[in-house]
Structures are given as C-alpha cells and as structure tokens.
C-alpha cells in the first residue's frame, strides 16, 4: 500500500513536497499509482494547524487565510487521460483525536448577522465528538473529506479565472488568485493557481457529507494522470455547513482509483457525480428517528415576498432554527455552531409558487438527557 505521510506539527509550507493549496495543472505529483491500488493519504485540517486544541478565539481572527486548504498530493494515476472518468472509492476516513468549529467574520451563510469570531474545540473518541463549549451534546461520526479533486487543464484554469473575475467585477464574493501563502510559493502555481474555497468542475471543496467511507466519487479527468489531491477532513457536518466550518480535523484517508476510459467524453460528463452502495451513515443518523424541524419561505422581515427565492427560504429556515435553539437556552453563537455541524437543510418543495419551502432538520438524539 502506497502512502503520503506528513508531520502535522509543521505547516504545509514547511513540507511543501507533500502537497499544495492552489489548483493548477503544473502542480508536481507526489506519488504515482496504478488503478486498483490502495493509497493512504495523511491530511491536515483546513487551517493548516493554525487553530491548535485549546487556542482561544483570537486564533480565528489571526488565521492566515491564504493557506486554506492544505491538500495532500497530487497522486498521479497511471493510464488516466483527458476524457476519462476517474472513480475514487473511499475505503476509510480515520479522524484525529481533536477538532474545531469556528464562526469567522466575513464568511458563512449568515455572515451579515454574525460579525464576531467564535470558536468551539471538540474531543473525538469512540465515534463521538464532544465539547465543553456545548455541554450535553454528542455528535456522531460522519467522517469525510471536505475537499478533494483533480487538477484542472490549462484551458479550464483560464476559463475559470475569467468567469470568476467577471463575477468579482459584478460585486460577487470571489477570492482571486493570490501568491500570498501559496504552496508552491513561487512560479506559475503561486501566481495563477485557483483558490480552493469554491468547488468547481474538478470537484474540490464541495463539502458533501454523504462522501463517507464506502462512497464513490466520479470526476472527469482533465490532465494526464488525473492528479488527485485531498484535505480538509470533517468529523461531522450538517447539510449546508452554514457557519463555514464543520467539525474540522486532520484525517487519514484510504482511497482506491479506477479509470473509466473515455467515459466522460463519450457521455459528455462535465461535473462530478457520487454514489454509495450502502448507508452513508447509520439510518438513524442519515434520517433521524427523532427530530425537530423549522421551515423557511421566501418572505423578508419587511413582508416583501421574493417568490421562488430558495436562498431566502434557506436563510429563513436557519434563522428559525437558531430561534428555536435559543428558546432552549443556547446562545446565538452556540445555536449557529450547532446548525453548521448537525442541522440538515432540505429543499421541501420548488413547485408551490410563490413560496418554495426549505426545511431545517435537527436530530434530537444529539442531546444527552
């Protein structure tokens, strides 16, 4: 079994031979494997170790954002060529013993309402995460890699850079290429490399909680060898990761690759797909047997109806869940953290015009009696 090992006591920049934090076709492979081989990658948390267990809330404000996300790899898969479809099977995702969740000013779905930093530390043991910051809460394991993907082609790099620059010019929230804290620290990767915050056609930071052990991720290959990299492990997350972080952790991930020759080109597959042959979580957690839920509809506080606006419906569902949790005695910040790690947003309907409905589900079983 081949592997890439790291020293989590050091930042990626001090072990640049193990990974990178920008997407670019010129990133040098760290490992070369055949299809069917099992590969083990040790990965860093999303902050590249800048939020050690026990750090105070100042660590949130002082984080160097340019280091996000430190990825282990890339892995060159022999025989993978543009037009192929690469299958990544997740054989296991093993958590480290600690994690964290933060509210970061300027980021997150409700960033206009939460302007102060907030930090929760988690201890991970026997398949559960607990925290002194959230007494009598136990979050069950749902380990997955928040960020994983393939290298873009030169044409994709240029296209995605252009379209994101256009969005930025229109006032969109975009992090453009920036060499500050880039790994590699110089050359075309640092100058041109795409930031890892947004997911794209190469997958990347999709934060899909169903990509647990036993899942298969399918990504169209754009460069020879595919160049697979992974990082940003999550112990658990709600569908939406609304405060911008899950239970973030270092992890060890075991994967196996299969190359489906010419499938992406033949079937015109341009975007990632994923599957699971079993339950992605035990059924009582995937579809909680005891839950409380709130609804959101596209109506503003001032009474204006923004018909068919799913974003507003999702926002209102979360705000209503935060209100519910505050009624139970949690602070506003604690409630937002709980929503990010344990509340699942689900689109309940997109047909009952003008008021589409998004529901926010919370398992009652995370709370100890």
C-alpha positions as CSV (number, residue, x, y, z in Angstrom):
1,X,0.0,0.0,0.0
2,X,1.5,3.3,-1.1
3,X,1.1,6.4,1.1
4,X,1.9,10.1,1.6
5,X,2.8,10.8,5.2
6,X,3.0,14.2,6.9
7,X,4.1,15.8,10.1
8,X,1.0,17.6,11.4
9,X,3.3,19.6,13.8
10,X,4.5,21.5,10.8
11,X,2.6,23.7,8.3
12,X,2.4,22.6,4.6
13,X,4.9,25.4,3.6
14,X,7.5,23.6,5.7
15,X,6.7,20.2,4.0
16,X,5.9,21.5,0.5
17,X,7.0,18.2,-1.0
18,X,3.8,16.6,0.4
19,X,1.1,18.9,-1.1
20,X,-0.2,22.2,-2.3
21,X,-3.0,24.7,-1.6
22,X,-3.8,26.0,-5.1
23,X,-5.4,24.3,-8.1
24,X,-3.2,24.3,-11.2
25,X,-2.2,21.9,-13.9
26,X,1.5,22.4,-13.2
27,X,1.5,21.0,-9.6
28,X,4.1,18.3,-9.4
29,X,2.8,14.8,-8.5
30,X,3.9,13.4,-5.1
31,X,3.0,9.8,-5.8
32,X,2.3,7.6,-8.8
33,X,0.0,4.6,-8.6
34,X,-1.8,2.1,-10.8
35,X,-5.6,1.8,-11.0
36,X,-6.8,-0.6,-8.3
37,X,-4.0,0.2,-5.8
38,X,-5.0,1.2,-2.3
39,X,-3.5,4.6,-1.4
40,X,-3.3,6.2,2.1
41,X,-3.0,10.0,2.5
42,X,-2.4,11.8,5.7
43,X,-4.1,15.2,5.6
44,X,-4.1,18.4,7.6
45,X,-7.1,20.4,8.9
46,X,-8.5,23.3,6.8
47,X,-6.5,25.9,8.8
48,X,-3.2,24.1,8.3
49,X,-2.8,23.7,12.1
50,X,-3.3,27.4,12.9
51,X,-6.1,26.5,15.4
52,X,-4.5,24.1,17.9
53,X,-6.6,22.4,20.5
54,X,-7.1,24.8,23.4
55,X,-6.4,28.0,21.4
56,X,-8.5,31.0,22.3
57,X,-10.9,32.8,20.0
58,X,-8.1,35.2,18.8
59,X,-6.8,32.3,16.7
60,X,-9.8,32.8,14.4
61,X,-9.0,36.4,13.8
62,X,-5.3,35.8,13.3
63,X,-5.5,33.0,10.8
64,X,-3.7,33.4,7.5
65,X,-6.5,32.7,5.0
66,X,-4.1,32.2,2.1
67,X,-3.1,28.7,3.5
68,X,-6.6,27.3,3.1
69,X,-7.0,24.5,2.1
70,X,-3.7,22.5,2.6
71,X,-4.1,19.4,0.3
72,X,-2.1,16.2,0.3
73,X,-1.0,15.1,-3.2
74,X,-1.4,15.1,-6.0
75,X,-1.4,11.4,-6.9
76,X,-0.7,10.5,-10.5
77,X,-2.9,7.6,-11.6
78,X,-1.3,5.7,-14.5
79,X,-3.4,5.5,-17.6
80,X,-5.8,8.3,-16.7
81,X,-6.1,10.7,-19.6
82,X,-8.3,13.7,-20.5
83,X,-11.8,12.4,-21.4
84,X,-11.7,9.6,-18.9
85,X,-13.9,9.4,-15.8
86,X,-11.9,8.8,-12.6
87,X,-13.6,6.8,-9.9
88,X,-12.3,7.5,-6.3
89,X,-13.6,4.9,-3.8
90,X,-13.3,5.9,-0.2
91,X,-12.1,2.9,1.7
92,X,-11.8,4.6,5.1
93,X,-11.6,8.1,6.7
94,X,-9.9,8.0,10.1
95,X,-10.1,11.1,12.3
96,X,-7.5,12.6,14.5
97,X,-8.5,13.0,18.2
98,X,-9.4,16.7,18.2
99,X,-11.3,19.1,16.0
100,X,-12.7,22.6,15.9
101,X,-15.6,24.7,14.6
102,X,-15.4,28.5,14.1
103,X,-17.5,31.4,13.2
104,X,-15.3,33.6,11.0
105,X,-16.3,37.2,10.4
106,X,-16.9,37.9,6.8
107,X,-17.6,34.3,5.9
108,X,-20.6,31.9,6.2
109,X,-24.2,31.9,5.0
110,X,-25.3,34.3,7.7
111,X,-22.1,36.5,7.6
112,X,-24.2,39.7,7.7
113,X,-25.6,38.7,11.1
114,X,-22.6,37.2,12.8
115,X,-19.7,39.7,12.9
116,X,-17.7,38.4,15.9
117,X,-15.4,35.4,15.9
118,X,-16.4,32.4,17.9
119,X,-14.5,29.1,18.4
120,X,-15.5,25.6,19.7
121,X,-13.0,22.9,20.3
122,X,-14.0,19.2,20.1
123,X,-12.6,16.0,21.6
124,X,-13.1,12.9,19.4
125,X,-13.3,9.5,21.0
126,X,-15.1,6.2,20.2
127,X,-17.0,7.6,17.3
128,X,-18.4,10.7,19.0
129,X,-17.3,14.4,19.2
130,X,-18.0,16.3,22.4
131,X,-17.1,19.8,23.6
132,X,-17.1,21.7,26.9
133,X,-18.3,24.6,24.8
134,X,-21.6,22.7,24.1
135,X,-22.4,20.7,27.2
136,X,-24.5,17.6,26.9
137,X,-24.1,17.5,23.1
138,X,-22.7,14.4,21.3
139,X,-22.2,14.5,17.6
140,X,-21.8,11.0,15.9
141,X,-19.1,10.3,13.5
142,X,-19.7,11.1,9.8
143,X,-16.1,11.4,8.6
144,X,-15.5,12.6,5.1
145,X,-13.1,14.7,3.1
146,X,-14.4,18.2,2.6
147,X,-12.0,19.0,-0.2
148,X,-10.8,16.5,-2.9
149,X,-10.4,16.9,-6.6
150,X,-8.3,16.7,-9.7
151,X,-6.1,19.2,-11.4
152,X,-7.7,21.5,-14.0
153,X,-6.4,21.7,-17.5
154,X,-4.8,24.9,-18.8
155,X,-8.0,25.7,-20.7
156,X,-10.1,25.2,-17.6
157,X,-7.7,27.3,-15.5
158,X,-8.1,30.2,-17.9
159,X,-11.8,29.8,-18.3
160,X,-12.5,29.6,-14.5
161,X,-10.2,32.5,-13.8
162,X,-12.1,34.6,-16.4
163,X,-15.5,33.7,-15.2
164,X,-14.6,34.4,-11.5
165,X,-13.0,37.7,-12.5
166,X,-16.3,38.6,-14.2
167,X,-18.3,37.7,-11.1
168,X,-15.9,39.7,-8.9
169,X,-16.4,42.8,-11.2
170,X,-20.1,42.5,-10.7
171,X,-19.7,42.5,-6.9
172,X,-19.7,38.8,-6.3
173,X,-17.8,37.2,-3.4
174,X,-14.7,35.8,-5.1
175,X,-11.1,35.1,-3.9
176,X,-8.9,35.7,-7.0
177,X,-5.5,34.2,-7.5
178,X,-3.1,35.4,-4.8
179,X,0.5,34.2,-4.3
180,X,0.5,35.1,-0.6
181,X,0.9,31.9,1.5
182,X,0.6,29.8,-1.7
183,X,2.3,26.4,-1.8
184,X,4.2,26.1,-4.0
185,X,5.4,29.6,-3.1
186,X,6.6,30.7,-6.5
187,X,6.2,30.2,-10.2
188,X,3.0,29.7,-12.2
189,X,1.2,27.8,-9.5
190,X,1.6,30.6,-7.0
191,X,0.8,33.4,-9.5
192,X,-2.1,31.7,-11.4
193,X,-3.3,28.9,-9.1
194,X,-7.0,29.0,-8.2
195,X,-8.0,29.3,-4.6
196,X,-9.6,26.2,-3.1
197,X,-12.6,27.8,-1.4
198,X,-15.1,27.3,-4.2
199,X,-15.9,23.9,-5.7
200,X,-15.7,23.7,-9.5
201,X,-15.9,21.1,-12.3
202,X,-12.8,19.4,-10.8
203,X,-14.8,18.8,-7.6
204,X,-12.7,20.4,-4.8
205,X,-14.3,21.9,-1.7
206,X,-17.8,20.5,-2.2
207,X,-18.3,19.7,1.5
208,X,-20.8,16.9,0.7
209,X,-21.4,14.9,3.9
210,X,-22.5,11.8,2.0
211,X,-19.0,11.1,0.7
212,X,-18.2,8.9,3.7
213,X,-16.5,5.5,3.8
214,X,-17.8,3.3,1.1
215,X,-18.7,6.1,-1.3
216,X,-17.6,6.6,-4.9
217,X,-16.7,10.0,-6.3
218,X,-16.6,10.3,-10.1
219,X,-14.6,13.3,-11.7
220,X,-13.9,14.0,-15.3
221,X,-10.1,13.8,-16.0
222,X,-8.6,17.0,-17.5
223,X,-4.9,16.3,-17.4
224,X,-2.7,13.2,-17.8
225,X,-2.7,11.2,-14.5
226,X,-5.7,13.0,-13.2
227,X,-3.7,14.4,-10.3
228,X,-5.9,13.7,-7.3
229,X,-5.4,15.6,-4.0
230,X,-7.4,15.7,-0.7
231,X,-7.6,17.5,2.6
232,X,-10.0,19.4,4.8
233,X,-11.3,16.4,6.8
234,X,-14.6,16.7,8.6
235,X,-15.7,14.6,11.5
236,X,-19.3,15.6,11.1
237,X,-21.3,18.3,9.3
238,X,-24.8,19.4,8.7
239,X,-26.0,19.7,5.1
240,X,-25.1,23.4,4.4
241,X,-22.1,23.8,6.8
242,X,-23.8,27.2,7.3
243,X,-21.2,28.9,9.6
244,X,-18.4,28.0,7.1
245,X,-16.9,25.2,9.2
246,X,-17.9,21.7,10.1
247,X,-16.1,19.7,12.9
248,X,-12.7,20.3,11.2
249,X,-9.9,17.9,11.7
250,X,-6.8,16.3,10.4
251,X,-7.6,12.9,8.9
252,X,-6.1,9.8,7.3
253,X,-7.9,8.8,4.1
254,X,-7.6,5.5,2.2
255,X,-8.7,5.5,-1.4
256,X,-8.7,3.3,-4.5
257,X,-8.8,4.6,-8.1
258,X,-10.5,3.1,-11.2
259,X,-10.2,4.7,-14.6
260,X,-13.3,4.5,-16.9
261,X,-11.7,5.0,-20.3
262,X,-13.3,7.7,-22.4
263,X,-16.5,7.8,-20.3
264,X,-16.5,11.5,-19.5
265,X,-16.1,12.4,-23.2
266,X,-18.4,9.7,-24.5
267,X,-21.2,10.6,-22.1
268,X,-20.4,14.4,-22.0
269,X,-19.9,14.3,-18.3
270,X,-18.6,17.8,-17.2
271,X,-19.4,17.8,-13.5
272,X,-18.6,15.5,-10.6
273,X,-21.0,12.7,-9.5
274,X,-21.1,10.5,-6.5
275,X,-22.7,7.3,-5.2
276,X,-22.8,5.0,-2.2
277,X,-23.7,1.3,-2.3
278,X,-24.8,1.2,1.3
279,X,-25.9,3.7,4.0
280,X,-23.6,6.7,4.1
281,X,-24.4,6.9,7.9
282,X,-26.3,4.5,10.1
283,X,-30.0,5.0,9.2
284,X,-31.0,6.7,12.5
285,X,-28.5,9.5,11.7
286,X,-29.0,9.7,8.0
287,X,-32.7,10.0,8.5
288,X,-33.1,10.8,12.2
289,X,-35.8,8.9,14.0
290,X,-36.4,11.8,16.4
291,X,-36.1,15.3,15.1
292,X,-37.3,18.9,15.3
293,X,-37.5,20.9,12.1
294,X,-38.2,24.5,11.1
295,X,-39.5,25.8,7.8
296,X,-38.3,28.8,5.7
297,X,-40.1,30.5,2.9
298,X,-39.0,33.4,0.6
299,X,-40.6,36.2,2.6
300,X,-38.4,39.0,4.0
301,X,-38.7,40.5,7.5
302,X,-40.3,43.6,6.0
303,X,-43.1,41.5,4.5
304,X,-41.8,41.6,0.9
305,X,-42.4,38.3,-0.9
306,X,-39.4,37.3,-3.0
307,X,-41.2,34.4,-4.9
308,X,-39.2,31.3,-5.7
309,X,-36.1,32.6,-3.9
310,X,-34.6,29.4,-2.4
311,X,-31.6,31.2,-0.9
312,X,-34.0,33.4,1.2
313,X,-36.1,30.3,2.1
314,X,-32.9,28.5,3.3
315,X,-31.8,31.6,5.3
316,X,-35.2,31.8,7.0
317,X,-35.2,28.1,7.8
318,X,-31.8,28.5,9.6
319,X,-32.9,31.7,11.4
320,X,-36.0,29.9,12.6
321,X,-33.8,27.0,13.9
322,X,-31.5,29.4,15.6
323,X,-34.5,31.0,17.3
324,X,-35.7,27.6,18.4
325,X,-32.3,26.7,19.9
326,X,-32.2,30.0,21.7
327,X,-35.6,29.2,23.2
328,X,-33.9,26.1,24.6
329,X,-31.2,28.1,26.3
330,X,-28.4,28.1,23.8
331,X,-26.7,31.4,22.9
332,X,-27.0,32.7,19.4
333,X,-23.4,31.7,18.6
334,X,-23.8,28.2,20.0
335,X,-27.0,27.8,18.0
336,X,-25.2,28.8,14.8
337,X,-22.4,26.3,15.5
338,X,-25.0,23.5,16.1
339,X,-26.7,24.3,12.8
340,X,-23.4,24.1,11.0
341,X,-22.4,20.7,12.4
342,X,-25.7,19.0,12.9
343,X,-28.6,20.6,11.0
344,X,-29.6,19.4,7.6
345,X,-31.2,21.8,5.1
346,X,-33.5,20.1,2.7
347,X,-35.5,21.5,-0.2
348,X,-39.0,20.6,0.6
349,X,-40.7,22.0,-2.5
350,X,-39.9,24.0,-5.5
351,X,-43.4,24.0,-7.1
352,X,-45.8,25.7,-4.7
353,X,-45.3,29.2,-6.1
354,X,-44.5,31.7,-4.9
355,X,-43.4,30.2,-1.6
356,X,-40.9,27.4,-2.1
357,X,-40.0,25.7,1.2
358,X,-36.7,24.8,2.7
359,X,-36.7,22.8,6.0
360,X,-34.0,22.6,8.6
361,X,-33.8,19.3,10.4
362,X,-32.1,18.6,13.7
363,X,-31.8,15.2,15.4
364,X,-33.0,15.3,19.0
365,X,-30.7,12.3,19.7
366,X,-27.5,14.6,19.8
367,X,-28.7,15.9,23.1
368,X,-28.0,13.9,26.2
369,X,-30.9,13.6,28.7
